[in-house]
Amino acid sequence: MPLDLNSDLGEGFGPWTMGDDAAMLDIVTSANIACGFHAGDPSIMRRICALAVEKGVRIGAHVGYRDLAGFGRRDIAMDPAELRDEVLYQIGSLDAFAKAAGDRVRYVKPHGALYHSASRDRRFADAVLGALADYDPGLALLGPAGSELAHAAAAAVRFVGEGFADRAYTPSGTLAARGLPGAVLHTDEAVAQAVSIAVSGKARAVDGSGEVAVQAASICVHGDTPAAVEMARRIRSSLDEAGVPVAPFC
């Protein structure tokens, strides 16, 4: 079964840049493009959409809390109805640039703090799903299997389970908080974890207690991870060597 390889891209703002988006687009099959709330701006959104279409990479809306200063990694207390409107706004904004480039937004992936809050709180999961339903029920939703996002999506939209190459997992199967030792994996560890998730559906727990199940049809390499391009290139090569075909999920 083919496996998708995705990355969070377009996360600069104005003159400030993050990561090598053009190089990552030569490797990944899906691009989660920032929509201007946690990162990105209209010119960056246009440029990354055009590059993605040129390279045959699928476009996803990487929606987040309106938190440029915190890069969308801070929890924000929001009314679910307001969150639904903000997610809808972000999807529509990116889709305008995707269509101008000759394609469209095909899926949605929450970013950072929103990814985690919507994964554990059904109110926020329903808000994200409500925005998808408002805009286009044909969009897919990318997120962690077994989460509230997955449960909310079950009867509404196509859900795609996601695993992470460069982030460690807790014994309960959630991502280890970034501030914990060992939470962000180095290249060798990330390559090994990506292949393990792809082949056996398992990853090592950060505390060394054993393995945890990770159901994933797509694996993420964060664009802001140190040496992200080399990491992604090695992961793709290792997946090829393991006999795992790499292809977009939509």
C-alpha positions as CSV (number, residue, x, y, z in Angstrom):
1,M,0.0,0.0,0.0
2,P,1.5,3.4,-1.0
3,L,2.6,5.8,1.8
4,D,2.3,9.6,1.5
5,L,5.2,11.8,2.7
6,N,4.2,15.3,3.8
7,S,5.8,18.4,5.2
8,D,4.7,21.7,6.7
9,L,5.8,24.4,4.3
10,G,5.4,28.1,3.5
11,E,6.1,29.0,7.2
12,G,8.0,32.2,6.6
13,F,6.5,35.7,6.9
14,G,7.5,38.7,4.9
15,P,11.3,38.8,4.7
16,W,11.6,36.1,7.3
17,T,12.1,32.6,5.9
18,M,12.0,29.1,7.5
19,G,13.3,25.9,5.9
20,D,14.0,25.2,2.2
21,D,10.5,24.8,0.7
22,A,11.7,24.4,-2.9
23,A,14.0,21.5,-1.9
24,M,11.4,19.8,0.2
25,L,8.9,20.0,-2.7
26,D,11.3,17.8,-4.7
27,I,11.0,15.0,-2.1
28,V,7.5,15.0,-0.5
29,T,4.2,14.1,-2.1
30,S,2.0,16.4,-0.1
31,A,2.6,20.0,1.2
32,N,0.8,21.4,4.2
33,I,0.9,25.1,3.4
34,A,0.6,27.7,6.1
35,C,-2.5,29.9,5.6
36,G,-1.3,33.2,7.2
37,F,-2.5,32.6,10.8
38,H,0.4,30.8,12.5
39,A,2.8,31.6,9.6
40,G,2.8,32.5,5.9
41,D,1.5,35.5,4.0
42,P,-0.3,36.0,0.7
43,S,2.9,36.2,-1.4
44,I,4.4,33.1,0.3
45,M,1.1,31.2,-0.1
46,R,1.0,32.0,-3.8
47,R,4.6,31.1,-4.4
48,I,4.5,27.7,-2.6
49,C,1.2,26.8,-4.3
50,A,2.8,27.5,-7.7
51,L,5.9,25.5,-6.8
52,A,3.7,22.6,-5.5
53,V,1.7,22.5,-8.7
54,E,4.8,22.6,-10.8
55,K,6.3,19.7,-9.0
56,G,3.1,17.6,-8.9
57,V,2.8,17.8,-5.1
58,R,-0.7,17.8,-3.5
59,I,-1.7,21.0,-1.7
60,G,-3.2,20.9,1.9
61,A,-4.3,23.8,4.1
62,H,-2.3,23.9,7.2
63,V,-4.7,25.7,9.5
64,G,-3.9,27.0,12.9
65,Y,-4.7,29.5,15.7
66,R,-4.2,33.2,14.8
67,D,-0.8,33.3,16.6
68,L,2.1,34.6,14.5
69,A,4.2,35.5,17.5
70,G,3.9,32.0,19.0
71,F,4.0,30.2,15.7
72,G,0.7,28.6,16.5
73,R,2.1,26.5,19.3
74,R,0.3,28.3,22.1
75,D,-3.1,27.2,23.3
76,I,-5.7,29.9,22.7
77,A,-9.1,29.9,24.4
78,M,-11.7,30.2,21.6
79,D,-15.4,29.7,21.1
80,P,-15.7,26.7,18.8
81,A,-18.0,28.7,16.5
82,E,-15.3,31.4,16.1
83,L,-12.7,28.6,15.5
84,R,-14.9,27.2,12.8
85,D,-15.0,30.5,11.0
86,E,-11.3,31.0,11.3
87,V,-10.5,27.6,9.8
88,L,-13.0,28.2,7.0
89,Y,-11.3,31.5,6.3
90,Q,-7.9,29.9,6.1
91,I,-9.0,27.1,3.8
92,G,-10.7,29.5,1.4
93,S,-7.7,31.8,1.3
94,L,-5.2,29.1,0.4
95,D,-7.6,27.5,-2.1
96,A,-7.7,30.9,-4.0
97,F,-3.9,30.7,-4.5
98,A,-4.1,26.9,-5.3
99,K,-6.7,27.6,-8.0
100,A,-4.6,30.5,-9.4
101,A,-1.8,28.0,-9.7
102,G,-3.9,25.5,-11.6
103,D,-4.9,23.1,-8.8
104,R,-7.0,23.2,-5.5
105,V,-6.7,22.4,-1.8
106,R,-7.2,18.7,-1.4
107,Y,-7.0,18.2,2.3
108,V,-6.7,20.0,5.7
109,K,-4.2,19.5,8.5
110,P,-4.4,21.5,11.8
111,H,-1.1,22.9,13.0
112,G,0.6,22.9,16.4
113,A,-1.6,23.7,19.3
114,L,-4.8,23.4,17.2
115,Y,-3.6,19.9,16.1
116,H,-3.4,18.8,19.7
117,S,-6.5,20.6,21.1
118,A,-8.7,19.3,18.3
119,S,-7.2,15.8,18.7
120,R,-8.2,15.6,22.4
121,D,-11.3,17.9,22.6
122,R,-14.4,17.0,20.5
123,R,-15.7,20.6,20.5
124,F,-12.6,21.7,18.6
125,A,-12.6,18.7,16.4
126,D,-16.2,19.4,15.4
127,A,-15.3,23.0,14.7
128,V,-12.5,21.9,12.3
129,L,-14.9,19.4,10.7
130,G,-17.6,22.0,10.4
131,A,-15.3,24.3,8.4
132,L,-14.5,21.4,6.0
133,A,-18.2,20.6,5.6
134,D,-18.9,24.3,4.9
135,Y,-16.2,24.6,2.3
136,D,-16.1,21.2,0.6
137,P,-17.1,17.9,2.2
138,G,-14.8,16.3,-0.4
139,L,-11.7,17.5,1.4
140,A,-9.7,15.0,3.3
141,L,-8.6,15.5,6.9
142,L,-5.0,14.6,8.0
143,G,-4.4,13.9,11.7
144,P,-3.6,11.3,14.3
145,A,-5.5,8.0,14.2
146,G,-7.7,7.2,17.2
147,S,-8.0,10.9,18.1
148,E,-11.1,13.1,18.5
149,L,-10.4,14.4,15.0
150,A,-10.6,10.9,13.6
151,H,-13.8,10.2,15.5
152,A,-15.4,13.5,14.3
153,A,-14.4,12.8,10.7
154,A,-15.8,9.2,10.7
155,A,-19.2,9.9,9.3
156,A,-18.4,13.2,7.6
157,V,-15.1,13.3,5.5
158,R,-12.3,11.1,4.5
159,F,-9.8,10.8,7.4
160,V,-6.1,10.0,6.8
161,G,-4.0,8.9,9.7
162,E,-0.6,10.6,10.1
163,G,2.6,9.5,11.7
164,F,5.7,11.6,12.5
165,A,9.2,10.8,11.5
166,D,11.0,13.5,13.5
167,R,8.9,13.6,16.7
168,A,9.0,11.1,19.6
169,Y,5.9,9.4,21.0
170,T,4.8,8.9,24.5
171,P,3.8,5.5,25.8
172,S,0.2,6.4,25.3
173,G,0.8,7.1,21.6
174,T,0.7,10.9,21.6
175,L,3.5,13.2,20.6
176,A,6.0,14.0,23.3
177,A,5.9,17.7,24.2
178,R,8.6,19.6,22.3
179,G,10.2,20.8,25.5
180,L,11.0,17.3,26.8
181,P,14.4,15.7,26.2
182,G,14.4,13.6,23.1
183,A,11.1,14.9,21.8
184,V,12.6,16.0,18.5
185,L,14.5,13.2,16.8
186,H,17.8,13.5,14.9
187,T,18.1,12.3,11.4
188,D,19.2,8.7,12.0
189,E,16.4,8.3,14.6
190,A,13.9,9.9,12.3
191,V,14.8,7.7,9.3
192,A,14.5,4.5,11.5
193,Q,11.2,5.7,12.9
194,A,9.7,6.5,9.5
195,V,10.6,3.0,8.2
196,S,9.3,1.3,11.4
197,I,5.9,3.2,11.1
198,A,5.7,2.3,7.4
199,V,6.6,-1.3,7.7
200,S,5.3,-2.4,11.1
201,G,3.0,0.4,12.2
202,K,5.0,1.0,15.4
203,A,7.3,3.6,16.9
204,R,9.5,3.5,20.1
205,A,8.2,5.3,23.1
206,V,10.4,8.2,24.2
207,D,10.9,6.8,27.7
208,G,12.3,3.5,26.3
209,S,9.4,1.5,27.8
210,G,8.6,-0.2,24.5
211,E,6.8,0.3,21.2
212,V,3.5,2.1,20.5
213,A,1.1,1.6,17.6
214,V,1.1,4.4,14.9
215,Q,-1.5,3.9,12.2
216,A,-0.4,6.1,9.4
217,A,-1.1,6.5,5.6
218,S,1.1,9.6,5.6
219,I,4.3,10.5,7.4
220,C,5.3,14.0,8.3
221,V,8.8,15.6,8.3
222,H,8.6,19.1,9.7
223,G,10.0,21.7,7.4
224,D,11.5,23.6,10.4
225,T,13.4,20.6,11.8
226,P,17.2,20.9,11.6
227,A,18.5,19.2,8.5
228,A,14.9,18.7,7.3
229,V,15.7,18.3,3.6
230,E,18.5,15.7,4.2
231,M,16.2,13.9,6.6
232,A,13.3,13.8,4.1
233,R,15.6,12.7,1.3
234,R,17.0,9.8,3.4
235,I,13.6,8.8,4.5
236,R,12.3,8.6,1.0
237,S,15.3,6.6,-0.1
238,S,15.0,4.2,2.9
239,L,11.3,3.7,2.1
240,D,12.2,2.8,-1.4
241,E,14.8,0.3,-0.1
242,A,12.2,-1.2,2.2
243,G,9.8,-1.7,-0.7
244,V,7.3,0.9,0.4
245,P,5.9,2.9,-2.5
246,V,5.6,6.6,-1.9
247,A,2.6,8.4,-3.4
248,P,0.1,11.1,-2.4
249,F,-3.1,9.9,-0.6
250,C,-5.4,12.1,-2.7
